[in-house]
Amino acid sequence: MLRQTRSIGAAAAFAVLAGLLVALSPGVARAEPVDALYTDQIDAYADYDGADTCSPSDKPGTVALKQAILAAYPGTTGSISRACGGQSEHSEGRALDWMVSVGSQNDLAEDFLRWLLAEDAYGNDHAMARRFGIMYVIWNHEVWRAYDAAEGWQPYSGPNPHTDHIHLSMSWDGALRETTWFTGTELGMRMDQARVAATWRSRNRLDVLRRGPSGQLQQRTWADGWQGWVELGGGLTSSPAAVWAGGSLWVFARGADGKLHQRRWRSSSGWGPWQTTGVEISAAPGVASQNKRIDLVVRTPSGSVAHRAWKPKREWSSWRDLGGVVTSPPAAVWRGRDHLDVFARGTNGGLYQQSKIDGSWTGWSSLGGSLSSGPAATSFNPGRVDLFVRGASATVVQRTDSGSGWGSWVNLGGRHVSGPATASLPGTRIDVLTRNRGGGLNQNTYLYGTGWTGWLLR
């Protein structure tokens, strides 16, 4: 779902946390709630805090849990509150019964529970259960308790065997939306905070830039071998975007004042100062170049996408609001002289595209999928676009349009704690870079006629 808006200055919209997960690995049909890209901060296991009041109103965190599950598994149902009587978190609005049955719907149940209790990219066990604030789960004669997680699933001998529904009880923090499922990303700003930017200057130089731990801009260069990181100062509050255009390296990012800032490197004079555009943005910008032209796309405070362009010896164009409400930094790429594509994650976690073809914008259209990061895009050959996102289970997945329509998602594997960045040398190679748990770079390179090298630590 990508809601439409026309107001750049409207109040910020919080991303809808539920969505339909489309398979991101070949031949495997999966469906899980959409989860965002988190930092390594995670909740402690929920302690047991049994019901001791009568408050049978659906609590907001429990409602969000229900929405996420039902959106991921269409056609199923769930219930939260019930009349008081006996000791049950249902009587406090912080327990959900998801109605699935052993046998005919066992695959749905097992798929969800696998996701709920899986290790995340940082090595945190039972990550989504902890982020939601799940106290305990009952299913098919067994119970999993967060406060006794080391014991795993244990036999359950209560009067209801729970073979026709999964019971999920939440802590009060989870029920009141105070766990990291709700607070771990704020309006997309923490998504891709760890992301790098990459751009080829020539066949002999690749520049990688990132936001350092104190908000400073850092640069690393490959020129027949990797150089070390160089500190360039600044106070960034988003990942940078970078592009070579007109013989200069341009860098764009969100500054400490929440506005778009830019900096330029020239071979004749080195780095110039940071300059502000005075425009507020709510995520890392996206940038694309064609010849000497630069196109910028940003997420506005209202969540829509806005675009502007620059050509040598001309001023920047006015901003144009492309509408929508997106939940990631946008990406842009030129696939041909008169065809600019813009991509972003929608409010349902899916991928959306809008294009400028022969001077006219098409409006947003859905490409499906499930993104846990913003997309990265590059054009390997005229007419071709390769897209990369962080998908299910923290892997990077790829989708390609060679000019005749989008192909299937391809899983490139790995375990990544940032969204991907990509850059290409037309007709020669595509490079995809992410950050790993230790803060280093993961690199996977596609070489024409050879294929992917696999992930290498840089």
N, C-alpha and C positions, 0 to 999 in steps of 0.2 A: 504494500500500500504506500503510495506516495501522494500525500494530500497536497492540494493546490493552494497557493497563497499569492497575493499580489503586494503584500506590505513588507518592505525591507525593514522598517522600524518597529514592527509589532513586537509584543512580548515574546520571549524565547519559549519554544515549545519543547516539552520533555518527550524524548523518544518513546514510542510504544514498545514495550518489551516483549510482546508476543509476536510470533510469525510462523510461517510455514517453511520448514526446512526441506529443500529439494536436494536430492542426492548429489554430492560433490565428488563421488568416486565412481568410476565406471562399473556398471553392473550390480550395484548394491542399492536397494531401495531402503532409505532410512527417513525417519522423521523425528525431530527433536525440537524442543524449544530453542529459540534463537538466543544466544548469549553474546554479550559484547566483549570487546577486548579490554581485559583488566590489567592493572598493575599487579605486582606480586603481593600486595596487601590482601589478606583474606581473613574471614571471621574465624574465631575459635569455634570448636564444636559446641552446639547448643546443650546447655544443662537441662535436666528434667525440671519442668515447672508445670505441674499438673493443674488442671482447672480447679478453681476455688471460688468462682463468682458466676453469676448468671448475667450474661451479656450477649444474648443471641442475635447479634448483628454482624454481618459479614465484614471482617476487618480488611483494610485496603491491601495489605500484603498477601492475604489469602486469596483475595479476588484476583490479584495480579498473577499468582501462581496458577489459579484455575484458567485464566485467560491464556496464559502461555501454553499450557498443556492442551487445551481444546483447540487452539489455533494450529498447533503442531500436529494434532491427530483429529482431523475433521470427522464429524459424525459421532464423536463420543460426547458424554455428558458428565457433569459433576455437581455436587452439592456441598454447601458449607455449613450454615447454621441450622440448628434444630432446637426444639423446645428443651428447656432445662430439666434436669432429672438425672441422677447418677453423676459420676465424674467423667466428663467428656469435654475435650477442647472444642467440640462442635457447639457446645452451649456458650462458648466465648467467641465464636466466629473465627477461630484460628485453627480449624481442622478442615481438610478437604477429602471427600470421598470421590475418587475418579472411577467411573463405572466402566470397567473392563473385566472380561471374564477369562478364567483359565480355559485353555482349549482354543476357542475360535479367535480370541484376541490376545493370546499369550505373547505373540511376537511384539505387539504394541507395548505391552507391559514391560517386557524384558528390555526392549529398546530404550524406553524411558528410564528405567532403573539403571541401566548401564551408563547412560549419560549423567544421571543424577549423582552417581557414586564414583565416577571416573576420576582419575588423576588429571590435573590440568597441566599446562605447559611449564609451570614453575615447580612441578613435583608435589603439589598439594593434593593429598588424598581426599576423596569424597567432596570435590571442590564445589559443585553446584548445590549439594545439600547444605554445605556450610554457608554459601553465599545467600541462599534463601532463608536460612535459619530453621532448617528442618530438625525437629526433636526426635521423631521416630517415624518409621514406615512399617505398615503391616500389609502383607500380601501372601496369599496361598499358604496358610499355616505357618508363616515365618514372620519375624520382626527384626528390623534393623534399628538400633538405638544409637543416636549420635553421641550420647553420654557414655556409651560402652562400645565405641566403634571398633576397637581392636578385636572384639569377639566376632565381628561379622554378623551374618544372618543367624538367628537363633530360633529354635522351635517356638511356636505361638499356640497356646492351648485355650484361648478365650472362647466364649460361646459362639462367636461368629468366625468362621474359618477364613473369611476375606478371600473367597474364590470368585466373587462377582464384582469386586472393586478393590482398588488400592487406597488405603487410608494414609494420609499425610498430616501429621500434627506439627505446628510451627511454634517456635519460641515467640515471645511477645515482641522482640526486636524484629523478627521476620514479619510477623503479622502487622506491625506498624510501619513497615517499609524502612527500617533503619539498618538493614544489613547491606553488604556490598553488592548484592544483585541490583539494588536500587540506587546506592550511593557511589558505586565504583566507577561510574561514568557520569559526568555532568554535562549534559547537552552536547555530547560528542567531543568535548574538549580533551578528555583523558584518553580517548581513542587515538591511537597513532602518535601519542606523545613520544614514544620510543622509536618511531619510524625514521628512516634515513631518506635522503634524496640522492639520486644518482643521475649523471648526465655525461655523455661522451663528448669531448671537445674535438678529438680526431681519432684516428685508428691507433694512436699511441698514448692516449691520455683519457682516463676515466676519473671524474671527480665525484666523491661521496661526501655529503654534508649531513650533520646531525645536530640536534639540540643536546648539549652536554648536561651533566647532573645539576649544574647551578644555573642553567638557562643560557649558557654561552654557546655561540656558534662554533662548531668544530669541523675541520676539513681534513680529508684524507685523499690522497691521489695515487692512482695506479699509472705508472709509466714504465713499462717493462719490468714491473715489480712494485709491490705495495710499499708506500711510504708510511710514516707514523702520523698520528693525529696532530693537527696544528690548531692552537687556540686562537679564535678570532674575536672574542669578546661578545658583548651584546647581552640583552636580557629577554630571551624569547620565551613565549608561553605556548608555543606550538612547535611541531616539527617544521623544518624548512622545506621549501620547494625550490628547485634550481634548474636552470636551463642555460645552454650556450646559445647566444644569438648576436649577430652583428659583431663578432669578434670579442664579445664580452661574456663573462660568467655572471648571470643575474641570480640573486637569492631573494626569496620572499618568505616572510613569516609573520606570525602574530606577536606583537610586542607586549611589554608589561602593561601598557595602557589599553590593551584589547583591540588595538588598531593594526591595520596592515602596514608593515614596514618592508623596505626593500634596500638592497645593497648591491653594488656593481663592482666587478673586478675587470680592469683593463690591462692589457699587456704593457702599455706605455706608462701607466701610473700606479698599478697595483689596486688595492682595495680602496674604494671611496667610503664616505661615512654612511651610516644608516639614515634613511629618509623615511618619513611617515607620509602616508597618503591621506590620513585623517579619516579613513573609513573603518568602522567597527566590523570585525569578523568574529565568528564563533568556532572556528576550527582551522587547522592548517590549510593554506591555499593550495590550489593546483595550477600548473603552468604548462604550456605547450609552445613550441616555436615552429615557424615555417619560414625558411630563408632568413630574413632579418626581422620578421614580425614576431611579437610575443602576445599570447592570449592568456589572461588570468581568469580563474574561476574561484569564487570564495563562497563559504557558507555564511549567510548573514545572521544577525541576532534573532531574526524570526524563524530561521531554519531553512529559508529558501536559498537558491543558488543565484549568484550574480556574476556577470561577465563584463570584462573590458579588454581592449586591445591597444597595442603600441606599435608604431612603426618609426624607423629612424627619421629624424628631423621633423617629427610631428608630436603633438601632445598626446597623452593618453586619451582614449575615447571615454565618453560618459559610461557609467555603469548601466547595464541592462539587467533587469530582474527576470530570471528564467522560471520563477515560480517553484512550486513544490515545497515539501518539507523533508529534508534529508537528515540522516543521522550519522554522517561520516564526512571527513574531508572529501571534496570532489576531486576528480581527475579529468584531464583533458588531453587530447591527442589529435594531430592532423593526420588523416589517412590519405589525403590527396589535396590538390591545390585548392579546391572549393568545398572541402568536406572536413569539418571540425566536429569531433565527438566529445561529449561530456558525460561522465559516469558518476554515480553516487549510490550510497546505501539508503534505501527507503525506510519508512517507519515500521515495516514488517520484516526488516532484515534482508530483504531481497535487493537485487541489483537493478538499477534504473539507468536509462540512456536518453539523452537528448542530443540532437545533431543540428548543426548549421550547414545547410547544403545550398550552394549557389546563393548565399546571402540570406536565406530564410531559416528560422528555427522551427523544428518539427514538433516540439512539445515532448513531454516525458512518456516513455514506454517501458514496460517491465521486461527484464531478461531473466527473472526468476532467481533461483539459487538462495543461499544463505551466507551472508558476509559477517564475520566477526572482526572486520577491519574495513577501512576505506579501500577502494580499488586502486590499482596502478595500471597504467595503460601505455603501450608503445606501438609504433608502426614499423614493422620489420621490412616491409616492402610496400610500394604504392597500392592502396586499396585494402591493405591488410591491417588488422588491429589485434593485438594480443593483450588480454586482460588477466591480471593476477590479483587474488584476494586471499586473505587468511580465512579458511573455511572451518569445517567441523574438525574437532580434535586437534586444533592448532596447526593443521597442515596448510601448505600453500597450494591453491588450485588454480588452474589456467583454463581460459576459454578463448577461442580464436574465431575471428570472422575474416576469411580470406577474400571476401568480396561477394560471396554468394550466400551469405547467411551464417549465423552463429553455429559452431559445432558444439559438441558435448563438453562438459567439464572434465578435465584431466587432473588427477591428483599427483602433485609433485612431491608430496611427503614432507618429512621434516617435522620438528617441533619448534614453534616460533612464538616469541613474546612481543612481536610487533607486526604490523601490517607490512606488506612487501613494497619495495621500490623497484622500478625497472628502467632500463635504458638499453638502446640497441644501436648497432652499426648496421645500416640498411644492407640486407642481403648477406650479411656476414655472421652476426651473433646477437643474441639477446642475453642480457644479464639481469638476474633477479637477486635482490639483497634484502635481508631481514636482520634483526638483532636477536641474539640468543640470550639465555638466562644470565650468562656472565657479562653481558654488555658488548660482546664481540660481534663481528659480522658473520652471517652465513651467506654464502654466494653459490648460486646455481647458474650455469651458463649453457645456453643452447648454441651449438656451433653448426652452421649450415652443412648438411651432408653427413654429420656425425651424430647429432642429438644432444641430449642433456648430459652434463658431466656428473650430476648429483651434487648434493650439498657439501660444500667445503668450508671449513672454518678459516676466516681471514683476520 
